Amino acid sequence: MFKRIALVVALAAASTVAVAAPVTYKIDPNHTDVVASWSHFGYSNPIAHFGDVDGVIVYDADHVGASKVEVTIPLSGLEANVPDFNEHLRSADFFDAEKYPTITFKSTKVEAAGDKKLRVFGDLTLHGVTKAVVLDTTINKIAEHPISKRAAAGFDATTTIKRSDFGVDKYAPNVSDAVTIRITTEASVPKPEAKK
């Protein structure tokens, strides 16, 4: 009888240990890229990269709904591979970066959407306007990073927005109103702070 009770206690303890707590990951800007693409008069499909991304991802594998994302994208990190075009995109014709220097995304809900798939609902603020968007997200990998030896996670996500919804409608519809956004990100648990 005593052995049976001990076994039940041991199994209960093991099951408690197996329950994963939410993990907070800091986005690595060196391994994160936000890419926007659109149609230019139907002739080409240019792209622009948004770097220097800063943010936090909280992922709870056991309770996906408790997960959340908060990201800031400075327009200073915009790169369209042509210096004059970079400046035009930052001008008042488009992002008006002097007045609105950052783009932000803050999740409002996360739900499972299949094997290694999530739907991340949230508020995107761009050009001073906030609109709800949904990121169709793939979990690439969650494991200890082989170099840092810290817990790490990688995700890809896509969405399509209408730039006119954010007041960025110059040259539409010849330059497409619809903009496809692709995101790839790597994030790690921050290093423990050194004890003073």
Number of C-alpha atoms within 10 A of each C-alpha: 6 7 8 9 10 11 12 12 12 12 12 12 11 11 10 10 10 9 10 11 12 17 16 21 21 18 25 20 16 12 14 21 19 20 20 21 18 19 18 15 13 10 8 11 13 12 16 19 18 20 20 19 22 16 18 19 22 17 21 16 16 12 14 16 16 14 21 21 20 17 17 16 21 18 23 15 14 19 18 18 12 10 10 10 13 17 16 14 19 20 14 16 12 17 22 19 19 12 12 17 16 18 21 17 21 19 20 17 16 22 15 15 13 9 8 12 17 20 18 23 20 21 17 20 19 23 19 15 14 16 13 14 18 20 20 17 22 19 14 14 13 16 12 14 15 9 6 11 11 14 17 23 24 20 19 19 20 18 15 17 18 14 18 14 14 17 14 19 16 15 13 14 13 11 18 20 19 17 18 16 19 19 18 17 19 22 24 24 21 14 9 6 6 5 4 3
